[in-house]
Structures are given as structure tokens and as C-alpha cells.
Amino acid sequence: VSHLGMTGSFRVETELQPPRRHDHFELTFEGGKRMIYHDPRRFGFLKIYPTSTVHQSSHLAGLGLEPLSNNLDGETLHKLFNRPRRDLKSLLLDQGLVAGLGNIYALEALHLAGLAPSRKGSSLSPLEASKLTTALITVLRAALDSGGSTINDYVNASGDPGYFQHQFAVYGREGEACPHPDCEGTITRISQQGRSTYFCPSCQI
Ligand SMILES: [Zn+2]
């Protein structure tokens, strides 16, 4: 089980090369290929578990539904988010409900679904819950197709950055025109639970 933290990255080397500073782990495969974990700030981790107990590890046991599995649909999300006191952004970031969404993908999905981040979970209609589910899946698939998002440090195993940051509709775009074709709104930034929220007040209701 591994997490990249802030600055972690894996790389694969086919020929023996001298280690780099901040390389922490190396796995050599039959045939000589090596997978190396590199992490200057050391917020990441890598732990080894037997296959039979890995899902009970503290890192995985509390996780909610995997958004790209068949377990998540509009009806399920509608039930899961039926909370009168919690807003949509905090529900999306709750790893115990839906796993794997951070600030960026939660905000991009809310914009695509046309939903305000401050809406309470229990105010979602079944149709809105279904729209939000579709938006989540669309945003995550598009991000994966673009190799992820590189804000500072993220690189894949070939050392290449992701490109999804060039497609952000709202994240980091305060003051810019809303990219939605039928909207003349301006992207606005507010703070929610101490973190930046970017959204369009005109088309996200
Ligand atoms: Zn808009």
C-alpha cells in the first residue's frame, strides 16, 4: 500500500543507474527492471501487507465507495449524501463515503453538475444526485486520460507530468469567465472548512 504524499513519485529504470538523492525504496524484478520510490519531503509511505489482509489495513479499511466501480450510482449517492447539516463539498471530500476525491476533482465535478458547493446534501433531488454521480465519473476519467494533474510535483513512472490542470473549469481560475457555454458568470473563490473553493455563482445553484 503506497501513498505519494506531497512529493512522492515512482520511476521505472531498465538499466542500472546511480541512485538519486531522496530515493527510499527499490524493487528489482526478474529480468533486471527496477521500480524506485523517490520522495524529497517524505510525506508519502509504502507498506507491505500479505494479500489476504491488505483490505483490513488502516489505510483501506475505512474507505467508502470507489467512484469508478459499479457500486456508485445516483440512487446510492442520493442516500449516502442525505445529510441536512453537511454541504456537498465536505461530503465529496469525506473519504469514508466516496473514496479518492480531493479538493480539485470535487470542485470540478460540482461545476460540471451545476451544483453549488455550499448546498446541503439532503437538498439534492434524485436527478441532481444522478447528475453529480455522472459528473464525478466524467471528471475522474478525463483526469486519468490526461495523466492526472500536476500542480507542483506529480510525475508518472516515466517522469512525465499530468496535463489535466490545463482543463480545469474552475480550480485556480478566480476572476476568469465561466467556461460553461451558456453562462456569463465569473469564477469566484470562497473558503470552506479552511480550504479554497472555486465555483461559478451563476450556473452552480
Ligand atoms: Zn457558470
py3Dmol code that shows the C-alpha trace and the ligand (Angstrom):
import py3Dmol

protein = """\
ATOM      1  CA  VAL A   1       0.000   0.000   0.000  1.00  0.00           C
ATOM      2  CA  SER A   2       1.536   3.270  -1.038  1.00  0.00           C
ATOM      3  CA  HIS A   3       0.668   6.956  -0.980  1.00  0.00           C
ATOM      4  CA  LEU A   4       2.697   9.609  -2.808  1.00  0.00           C
ATOM      5  CA  GLY A   5       2.099  12.252  -0.147  1.00  0.00           C
ATOM      6  CA  MET A   6       3.049  15.686  -1.486  1.00  0.00           C
ATOM      7  CA  THR A   7       6.191  14.955  -3.457  1.00  0.00           C
ATOM      8  CA  GLY A   8       6.485  11.180  -3.905  1.00  0.00           C
ATOM      9  CA  SER A   9       6.941   9.519  -7.291  1.00  0.00           C
ATOM     10  CA  PHE A  10       7.729   6.095  -8.690  1.00  0.00           C
ATOM     11  CA  ARG A  11      10.039   5.597 -11.615  1.00  0.00           C
ATOM     12  CA  VAL A  12      10.961   2.521 -13.592  1.00  0.00           C
ATOM     13  CA  GLU A  13      14.546   2.014 -14.731  1.00  0.00           C
ATOM     14  CA  THR A  14      15.542  -0.622 -17.254  1.00  0.00           C
ATOM     15  CA  GLU A  15      19.289  -0.045 -16.954  1.00  0.00           C
ATOM     16  CA  LEU A  16      21.281   0.252 -13.782  1.00  0.00           C
ATOM     17  CA  GLN A  17      21.791   3.926 -12.931  1.00  0.00           C
ATOM     18  CA  PRO A  18      23.273   5.581  -9.878  1.00  0.00           C
ATOM     19  CA  PRO A  19      20.709   6.255  -7.134  1.00  0.00           C
ATOM     20  CA  ARG A  20      19.368   9.793  -6.795  1.00  0.00           C
ATOM     21  CA  ARG A  21      19.165  11.745  -3.603  1.00  0.00           C
ATOM     22  CA  HIS A  22      15.820  11.045  -1.847  1.00  0.00           C
ATOM     23  CA  ASP A  23      15.394   7.570  -3.357  1.00  0.00           C
ATOM     24  CA  HIS A  24      13.991   5.500  -0.488  1.00  0.00           C
ATOM     25  CA  PHE A  25      12.940   2.146  -1.887  1.00  0.00           C
ATOM     26  CA  GLU A  26      13.859  -0.046  -4.796  1.00  0.00           C
ATOM     27  CA  LEU A  27      12.205  -3.201  -6.096  1.00  0.00           C
ATOM     28  CA  THR A  28      14.134  -5.305  -8.607  1.00  0.00           C
ATOM     29  CA  PHE A  29      12.156  -7.584 -10.905  1.00  0.00           C
ATOM     30  CA  GLU A  30      13.275 -10.708 -12.698  1.00  0.00           C
ATOM     31  CA  GLY A  31      14.990  -9.523 -15.870  1.00  0.00           C
ATOM     32  CA  GLY A  32      16.544  -6.520 -14.119  1.00  0.00           C
ATOM     33  CA  LYS A  33      13.860  -3.798 -14.332  1.00  0.00           C
ATOM     34  CA  ARG A  34      13.760  -1.698 -11.179  1.00  0.00           C
ATOM     35  CA  MET A  35      10.952   0.306  -9.614  1.00  0.00           C
ATOM     36  CA  ILE A  36      12.191   3.106  -7.377  1.00  0.00           C
ATOM     37  CA  TYR A  37      10.279   5.238  -4.904  1.00  0.00           C
ATOM     38  CA  HIS A  38      11.560   8.811  -4.644  1.00  0.00           C
ATOM     39  CA  ASP A  39      10.235  11.346  -2.134  1.00  0.00           C
ATOM     40  CA  PRO A  40      12.123  14.527  -1.144  1.00  0.00           C
ATOM     41  CA  ARG A  41       9.708  15.653   1.578  1.00  0.00           C
ATOM     42  CA  ARG A  42       8.861  12.154   2.826  1.00  0.00           C
ATOM     43  CA  PHE A  43       5.112  12.680   3.366  1.00  0.00           C
ATOM     44  CA  GLY A  44       4.409   9.544   1.339  1.00  0.00           C
ATOM     45  CA  PHE A  45       4.618   5.962   2.536  1.00  0.00           C
ATOM     46  CA  LEU A  46       4.936   2.414   1.315  1.00  0.00           C
ATOM     47  CA  LYS A  47       3.908  -0.543   3.481  1.00  0.00           C
ATOM     48  CA  ILE A  48       3.892  -4.225   2.732  1.00  0.00           C
ATOM     49  CA  TYR A  49       0.947  -6.438   3.717  1.00  0.00           C
ATOM     50  CA  PRO A  50       0.020 -10.019   2.896  1.00  0.00           C
ATOM     51  CA  THR A  51      -2.630 -10.060   0.144  1.00  0.00           C
ATOM     52  CA  SER A  52      -5.072 -11.806   2.480  1.00  0.00           C
ATOM     53  CA  THR A  53      -5.175  -8.930   4.990  1.00  0.00           C
ATOM     54  CA  VAL A  54      -4.423  -5.859   2.858  1.00  0.00           C
ATOM     55  CA  HIS A  55      -8.062  -4.707   2.803  1.00  0.00           C
ATOM     56  CA  GLN A  56      -8.080  -4.641   6.599  1.00  0.00           C
ATOM     57  CA  SER A  57      -5.119  -2.262   6.726  1.00  0.00           C
ATOM     58  CA  SER A  58      -5.929   1.050   8.405  1.00  0.00           C
ATOM     59  CA  HIS A  59      -5.328   2.861   5.105  1.00  0.00           C
ATOM     60  CA  LEU A  60      -8.020   0.948   3.217  1.00  0.00           C
ATOM     61  CA  ALA A  61     -10.486  -0.316   5.840  1.00  0.00           C
ATOM     62  CA  GLY A  62     -12.335   2.994   6.298  1.00  0.00           C
ATOM     63  CA  LEU A  63     -12.639   3.918   2.630  1.00  0.00           C
ATOM     64  CA  GLY A  64     -16.053   4.474   1.061  1.00  0.00           C
ATOM     65  CA  LEU A  65     -17.225   3.597  -2.426  1.00  0.00           C
ATOM     66  CA  GLU A  66     -14.791   3.577  -5.329  1.00  0.00           C
ATOM     67  CA  PRO A  67     -16.279   6.075  -7.812  1.00  0.00           C
ATOM     68  CA  LEU A  68     -15.087   4.207 -10.905  1.00  0.00           C
ATOM     69  CA  SER A  69     -16.568   0.887  -9.790  1.00  0.00           C
ATOM     70  CA  ASN A  70     -20.119  -0.248 -10.493  1.00  0.00           C
ATOM     71  CA  ASN A  71     -21.009   0.329  -6.836  1.00  0.00           C
ATOM     72  CA  LEU A  72     -21.647   4.039  -7.224  1.00  0.00           C
ATOM     73  CA  ASP A  73     -24.817   5.231  -8.919  1.00  0.00           C
ATOM     74  CA  GLY A  74     -27.175   8.169  -8.472  1.00  0.00           C
ATOM     75  CA  GLU A  75     -29.517   6.332  -6.139  1.00  0.00           C
ATOM     76  CA  THR A  76     -26.666   5.244  -3.862  1.00  0.00           C
ATOM     77  CA  LEU A  77     -25.173   8.746  -3.785  1.00  0.00           C
ATOM     78  CA  HIS A  78     -28.598  10.234  -3.048  1.00  0.00           C
ATOM     79  CA  LYS A  79     -28.924   8.015   0.051  1.00  0.00           C
ATOM     80  CA  LEU A  80     -25.290   8.474   1.092  1.00  0.00           C
ATOM     81  CA  PHE A  81     -25.464  12.298   0.881  1.00  0.00           C
ATOM     82  CA  ASN A  82     -28.834  12.662   2.605  1.00  0.00           C
ATOM     83  CA  ARG A  83     -27.392  14.813   5.429  1.00  0.00           C
ATOM     84  CA  PRO A  84     -29.147  18.040   6.400  1.00  0.00           C
ATOM     85  CA  ARG A  85     -26.141  19.708   8.020  1.00  0.00           C
ATOM     86  CA  ARG A  86     -23.299  18.911   5.653  1.00  0.00           C
ATOM     87  CA  ASP A  87     -22.521  20.714   2.411  1.00  0.00           C
ATOM     88  CA  LEU A  88     -21.780  18.974  -0.870  1.00  0.00           C
ATOM     89  CA  LYS A  89     -18.094  19.825  -0.874  1.00  0.00           C
ATOM     90  CA  SER A  90     -17.452  18.346   2.568  1.00  0.00           C
ATOM     91  CA  LEU A  91     -19.472  15.240   1.647  1.00  0.00           C
ATOM     92  CA  LEU A  92     -17.438  14.769  -1.542  1.00  0.00           C
ATOM     93  CA  LEU A  93     -14.164  15.112   0.386  1.00  0.00           C
ATOM     94  CA  ASP A  94     -15.267  12.577   3.023  1.00  0.00           C
ATOM     95  CA  GLN A  95     -13.154   9.525   2.133  1.00  0.00           C
ATOM     96  CA  GLY A  96     -15.480   7.299   4.158  1.00  0.00           C
ATOM     97  CA  LEU A  97     -18.369   7.992   1.759  1.00  0.00           C
ATOM     98  CA  VAL A  98     -16.733   8.146  -1.680  1.00  0.00           C
ATOM     99  CA  ALA A  99     -13.023   7.360  -1.873  1.00  0.00           C
ATOM    100  CA  GLY A 100     -10.297   9.216  -3.680  1.00  0.00           C
ATOM    101  CA  LEU A 101     -11.659  12.703  -4.320  1.00  0.00           C
ATOM    102  CA  GLY A 102      -9.592  15.700  -3.307  1.00  0.00           C
ATOM    103  CA  ASN A 103     -10.341  19.417  -3.475  1.00  0.00           C
ATOM    104  CA  ILE A 104      -9.709  19.785  -7.218  1.00  0.00           C
ATOM    105  CA  TYR A 105     -11.818  16.901  -8.516  1.00  0.00           C
ATOM    106  CA  ALA A 106     -14.661  17.612  -6.077  1.00  0.00           C
ATOM    107  CA  LEU A 107     -14.856  21.237  -7.288  1.00  0.00           C
ATOM    108  CA  GLU A 108     -14.603  20.322 -10.967  1.00  0.00           C
ATOM    109  CA  ALA A 109     -17.396  17.742 -10.574  1.00  0.00           C
ATOM    110  CA  LEU A 110     -19.666  20.232  -8.781  1.00  0.00           C
ATOM    111  CA  HIS A 111     -19.208  22.734 -11.616  1.00  0.00           C
ATOM    112  CA  LEU A 112     -19.914  20.117 -14.268  1.00  0.00           C
ATOM    113  CA  ALA A 113     -23.064  19.074 -12.384  1.00  0.00           C
ATOM    114  CA  GLY A 114     -24.192  22.716 -11.940  1.00  0.00           C
ATOM    115  CA  LEU A 115     -24.382  22.387  -8.153  1.00  0.00           C
ATOM    116  CA  ALA A 116     -23.243  24.965  -5.589  1.00  0.00           C
ATOM    117  CA  PRO A 117     -20.534  23.613  -3.229  1.00  0.00           C
ATOM    118  CA  SER A 118     -22.424  25.036  -0.228  1.00  0.00           C
ATOM    119  CA  ARG A 119     -25.675  23.177  -0.938  1.00  0.00           C
ATOM    120  CA  LYS A 120     -26.690  20.815   1.855  1.00  0.00           C
ATOM    121  CA  GLY A 121     -26.515  17.139   0.999  1.00  0.00           C
ATOM    122  CA  SER A 122     -30.152  16.492   1.893  1.00  0.00           C
ATOM    123  CA  SER A 123     -31.330  19.173  -0.579  1.00  0.00           C
ATOM    124  CA  LEU A 124     -30.257  17.063  -3.575  1.00  0.00           C
ATOM    125  CA  SER A 125     -33.087  15.719  -5.718  1.00  0.00           C
ATOM    126  CA  PRO A 126     -32.662  12.214  -7.158  1.00  0.00           C
ATOM    127  CA  LEU A 127     -31.983  13.807 -10.563  1.00  0.00           C
ATOM    128  CA  GLU A 128     -29.287  16.096  -9.105  1.00  0.00           C
ATOM    129  CA  ALA A 129     -27.670  13.164  -7.298  1.00  0.00           C
ATOM    130  CA  SER A 130     -27.571  11.301 -10.564  1.00  0.00           C
ATOM    131  CA  LYS A 131     -26.052  14.324 -12.366  1.00  0.00           C
ATOM    132  CA  LEU A 132     -23.401  14.645  -9.653  1.00  0.00           C
ATOM    133  CA  THR A 133     -22.511  10.957  -9.918  1.00  0.00           C
ATOM    134  CA  THR A 134     -22.126  11.224 -13.692  1.00  0.00           C
ATOM    135  CA  ALA A 135     -20.039  14.394 -13.277  1.00  0.00           C
ATOM    136  CA  LEU A 136     -17.703  12.684 -10.762  1.00  0.00           C
ATOM    137  CA  ILE A 137     -17.084   9.779 -13.082  1.00  0.00           C
ATOM    138  CA  THR A 138     -16.611  12.078 -16.100  1.00  0.00           C
ATOM    139  CA  VAL A 139     -14.087  14.284 -14.296  1.00  0.00           C
ATOM    140  CA  LEU A 140     -12.085  11.345 -12.912  1.00  0.00           C
ATOM    141  CA  ARG A 141     -11.987   9.560 -16.288  1.00  0.00           C
ATOM    142  CA  ALA A 142     -10.903  12.772 -18.071  1.00  0.00           C
ATOM    143  CA  ALA A 143      -8.187  13.345 -15.445  1.00  0.00           C
ATOM    144  CA  LEU A 144      -6.907   9.774 -15.822  1.00  0.00           C
ATOM    145  CA  ASP A 145      -6.900  10.134 -19.625  1.00  0.00           C
ATOM    146  CA  SER A 146      -4.741  13.261 -19.225  1.00  0.00           C
ATOM    147  CA  GLY A 147      -2.307  11.511 -16.900  1.00  0.00           C
ATOM    148  CA  GLY A 148      -3.533  13.290 -13.755  1.00  0.00           C
ATOM    149  CA  SER A 149      -2.990  16.847 -12.577  1.00  0.00           C
ATOM    150  CA  THR A 150       0.424  18.344 -11.882  1.00  0.00           C
ATOM    151  CA  ILE A 151       0.198  21.374  -9.618  1.00  0.00           C
ATOM    152  CA  ASN A 152       3.705  21.150  -8.191  1.00  0.00           C
ATOM    153  CA  ASP A 153       5.466  17.826  -8.191  1.00  0.00           C
ATOM    154  CA  TYR A 154       3.375  14.964  -9.524  1.00  0.00           C
ATOM    155  CA  VAL A 155       5.015  12.854 -12.251  1.00  0.00           C
ATOM    156  CA  ASN A 156       4.169   9.392 -13.535  1.00  0.00           C
ATOM    157  CA  ALA A 157       6.547   6.413 -13.680  1.00  0.00           C
ATOM    158  CA  SER A 158       8.112   7.754 -16.895  1.00  0.00           C
ATOM    159  CA  GLY A 159       8.857  11.085 -15.232  1.00  0.00           C
ATOM    160  CA  ASP A 160       6.149  12.945 -17.174  1.00  0.00           C
ATOM    161  CA  PRO A 161       3.718  15.392 -15.555  1.00  0.00           C
ATOM    162  CA  GLY A 162      -0.067  15.135 -15.878  1.00  0.00           C
ATOM    163  CA  TYR A 163      -1.961  17.512 -18.167  1.00  0.00           C
ATOM    164  CA  PHE A 164      -5.439  17.701 -16.646  1.00  0.00           C
ATOM    165  CA  GLN A 165      -4.605  21.026 -14.941  1.00  0.00           C
ATOM    166  CA  HIS A 166      -4.936  22.683 -18.364  1.00  0.00           C
ATOM    167  CA  GLN A 167      -8.579  21.548 -18.498  1.00  0.00           C
ATOM    168  CA  PHE A 168      -9.676  22.835 -15.095  1.00  0.00           C
ATOM    169  CA  ALA A 169     -13.012  24.649 -15.405  1.00  0.00           C
ATOM    170  CA  VAL A 170     -12.925  26.347 -12.012  1.00  0.00           C
ATOM    171  CA  TYR A 171      -9.931  25.304  -9.884  1.00  0.00           C
ATOM    172  CA  GLY A 172      -7.410  28.166  -9.642  1.00  0.00           C
ATOM    173  CA  ARG A 173      -9.451  30.306 -12.064  1.00  0.00           C
ATOM    174  CA  GLU A 174     -10.751  33.032  -9.763  1.00  0.00           C
ATOM    175  CA  GLY A 175     -11.889  36.081 -11.759  1.00  0.00           C
ATOM    176  CA  GLU A 176     -11.985  34.253 -15.107  1.00  0.00           C
ATOM    177  CA  ALA A 177     -15.096  33.782 -17.223  1.00  0.00           C
ATOM    178  CA  CYS A 178     -17.082  30.612 -16.551  1.00  0.00           C
ATOM    179  CA  PRO A 179     -16.266  28.109 -19.330  1.00  0.00           C
ATOM    180  CA  HIS A 180     -19.836  26.822 -19.451  1.00  0.00           C
ATOM    181  CA  PRO A 181     -21.131  27.735 -22.958  1.00  0.00           C
ATOM    182  CA  ASP A 182     -24.475  29.181 -21.777  1.00  0.00           C
ATOM    183  CA  CYS A 183     -23.116  31.074 -18.773  1.00  0.00           C
ATOM    184  CA  GLU A 184     -21.761  34.601 -18.411  1.00  0.00           C
ATOM    185  CA  GLY A 185     -20.701  34.167 -14.788  1.00  0.00           C
ATOM    186  CA  THR A 186     -17.271  34.742 -13.248  1.00  0.00           C
ATOM    187  CA  ILE A 187     -15.404  32.113 -11.253  1.00  0.00           C
ATOM    188  CA  THR A 188     -15.359  33.064  -7.584  1.00  0.00           C
ATOM    189  CA  ARG A 189     -13.245  31.842  -4.691  1.00  0.00           C
ATOM    190  CA  ILE A 190     -14.538  31.367  -1.159  1.00  0.00           C
ATOM    191  CA  SER A 191     -13.174  29.452   1.827  1.00  0.00           C
ATOM    192  CA  GLN A 192     -14.926  26.331   3.107  1.00  0.00           C
ATOM    193  CA  GLN A 193     -13.579  24.336   6.062  1.00  0.00           C
ATOM    194  CA  GLY A 194     -10.380  26.338   5.737  1.00  0.00           C
ATOM    195  CA  ARG A 195      -9.705  25.426   2.099  1.00  0.00           C
ATOM    196  CA  SER A 196     -10.285  27.287  -1.147  1.00  0.00           C
ATOM    197  CA  THR A 197     -13.471  26.621  -3.054  1.00  0.00           C
ATOM    198  CA  TYR A 198     -13.745  27.804  -6.666  1.00  0.00           C
ATOM    199  CA  PHE A 199     -17.173  27.891  -8.287  1.00  0.00           C
ATOM    200  CA  CYS A 200     -19.448  29.864 -10.601  1.00  0.00           C
ATOM    201  CA  PRO A 201     -22.268  31.558  -8.681  1.00  0.00           C
ATOM    202  CA  SER A 202     -24.302  31.945 -11.905  1.00  0.00           C
ATOM    203  CA  CYS A 203     -24.631  28.356 -13.126  1.00  0.00           C
ATOM    204  CA  GLN A 204     -23.966  26.408  -9.916  1.00  0.00           C
ATOM    205  CA  ILE A 205     -27.173  26.511  -7.911  1.00  0.00           C
TER     206      ILE A 205
END
"""
ligand_1 = """\
1
ZN
Zn -21.153 29.468 -14.898
"""
view = py3Dmol.view(width=600, height=400)
view.addModel(protein, "pdb")
view.setStyle({"model": 0}, {"cartoon": {"style": "trace"}})
view.addModel(ligand_1, "xyz")
view.setStyle({"model": 1}, {"stick": {}})
view.zoomTo()
view.show()
